[in-house]
Amino acid sequence: MALSMYQLTVPAFVRGLKVMSALLKKAEAHVEQHGSVPDAMISARLADDMLPLTGQVQRASDTSKMTVERLTGVPAPKFEDNETSFDQLQQRIANTIAFLESVTPEQFADSEERTIRLNFGGLPDFTGASYLLTFALPNFYFHVATAHDILRNQGVKIGKLDYLGAFA
């Protein structure tokens, strides 16, 4: 049985967002345990020219919901990118997951051949399958991994298994 575009998107994105949520919970506990300022953790970045933790969560959210919109035509919710707290970041993740879970496998019909045109960066047109496999999924995981790395760099006790998620 071949994998469907739905199987390659919604479950992968939901799982990655849940991992991100779990990482944020550990970061918040770290801040509370050490008496740190939450804003310092939320605004932390790996390098001056990289987005802070908030930006990593926002981009993972945007990548997942906009990928589904581009592949299915189902309009994704728009978020303002104004989160300033752990609670707001968690709410954004929850809202993104709710949208992803509202899209059905049937809505992905013929999405692998759909033409995807991105209006930034001078990128070529993609088929739905090439967009998903060569742009959307790598971009999504880049932001999840970067959020993980920011938190590690800030001293949060997380490791590879936290990034991979629980296997229960």
C-alpha positions in Angstrom: 0.0 0.0 0.0 1.4 3.4 -1.0 1.6 6.2 1.4 -0.9 9.0 0.8 -0.2 12.7 0.8 -2.4 12.9 3.8 -0.3 10.4 5.7 2.8 12.3 4.8 1.5 15.6 6.1 -1.1 15.8 8.8 0.2 13.0 11.1 3.8 14.2 10.6 3.0 17.8 11.3 0.8 17.0 14.3 3.5 14.8 15.8 6.1 17.5 15.3 3.9 20.1 16.8 3.2 17.9 19.8 7.0 17.4 20.2 7.4 21.2 20.1 4.7 21.6 22.7 6.4 19.1 25.0 9.7 20.9 24.5 8.1 24.2 25.5 6.7 22.6 28.7 10.1 21.5 29.7 11.5 25.0 28.9 8.8 26.6 31.1 9.5 24.2 33.9 13.2 25.0 33.6 12.5 28.7 33.8 10.4 28.2 36.9 12.9 25.9 38.6 15.8 28.3 38.0 13.9 31.5 38.7 14.7 32.8 35.2 12.9 35.4 33.2 10.5 33.7 30.7 11.0 36.5 28.2 14.7 35.6 28.0 14.0 32.0 27.1 11.2 32.9 24.6 13.4 35.5 22.9 16.6 33.4 22.8 18.2 32.6 19.4 21.1 30.5 18.3 22.6 33.3 16.2 21.9 37.0 15.7 20.6 36.4 12.2 18.2 33.6 13.2 14.7 33.8 14.5 14.1 33.6 18.3 12.3 30.7 19.9 8.9 32.4 19.2 9.8 32.7 15.5 10.7 29.0 15.3 7.3 28.0 16.8 5.5 30.5 14.5 7.3 29.2 11.4 6.6 25.5 12.2 3.0 26.4 12.7 2.8 28.4 9.4 4.7 25.8 7.4 2.4 23.0 8.5 -0.9 24.9 8.0 0.1 26.5 4.8 1.4 23.3 3.4 -2.0 21.7 4.0 -3.8 24.7 2.5 -1.6 24.6 -0.6 -2.1 20.9 -1.1 -5.9 20.8 -0.4 -7.2 24.3 -1.1 -8.7 24.3 2.4 -8.1 27.8 3.8 -5.8 27.8 6.8 -6.3 30.1 9.8 -4.2 33.3 9.9 -2.3 34.0 13.1 -0.7 37.4 13.9 2.8 36.2 15.1 2.4 38.2 18.3 3.0 35.5 20.9 5.0 36.6 23.9 4.4 33.9 26.5 4.6 30.1 26.8 0.9 29.9 27.1 0.4 31.9 23.9 2.8 29.7 22.1 1.0 26.6 23.4 -2.3 28.0 22.2 -0.9 28.6 18.7 0.3 25.0 18.6 -3.1 23.8 19.8 -4.9 26.0 17.2 -2.6 24.7 14.4 -3.2 21.1 15.4 -7.0 21.7 15.5 -6.9 23.0 11.9 -4.7 20.1 10.7 -7.0 17.5 12.3 -10.0 19.1 10.6 -8.7 18.3 7.1 -9.7 14.9 5.8 -7.7 12.5 3.7 -10.2 12.9 0.9 -9.4 16.6 0.7 -5.8 15.7 -0.4 -7.1 14.0 -3.6 -4.7 14.5 -6.5 -2.6 16.9 -4.4 0.6 15.2 -5.4 0.2 16.6 -8.9 -1.2 20.0 -7.9 1.1 22.9 -9.0 2.5 24.8 -6.0 3.8 28.3 -6.7 5.5 30.1 -3.9 5.7 33.9 -4.3 9.0 34.4 -2.6 12.7 33.5 -3.0 12.6 33.0 -6.7 11.7 29.3 -6.2 10.5 27.2 -9.2 7.0 25.8 -9.4 6.6 22.5 -7.7 4.3 19.5 -8.0 2.5 18.9 -4.7 4.7 15.9 -4.1 8.0 17.7 -4.8 6.9 20.7 -2.7 6.1 18.4 0.2 9.2 16.3 0.1 11.8 18.8 -0.9 10.6 22.1 0.7 7.7 21.8 3.2 8.8 18.9 5.3 12.5 19.9 5.5 11.4 23.5 6.4 9.1 22.2 9.1 11.7 20.0 10.7 14.3 22.8 10.5 12.2 24.9 12.7 11.4 22.1 15.2 15.0 21.2 15.4 16.1 24.8 15.8 13.6 25.3 18.6 15.1 22.2 20.3 18.6 23.5 19.8 17.7 26.9 21.2 16.4 25.3 24.3 19.4 23.0 24.7 21.6 26.1 24.3 19.7 27.8 27.1 20.3 24.9 29.4 17.0 23.1 29.2 17.7 19.4 29.9 16.4 17.8 26.7 18.0 15.4 24.3 17.5 13.5 21.1 14.7 11.4 22.4 12.8 14.6 23.4 13.2 15.8 19.8 12.0 12.4 18.4 9.0 12.3 20.8 7.8 9.6 23.0 7.5 6.1 21.7 4.8 4.5 23.9 
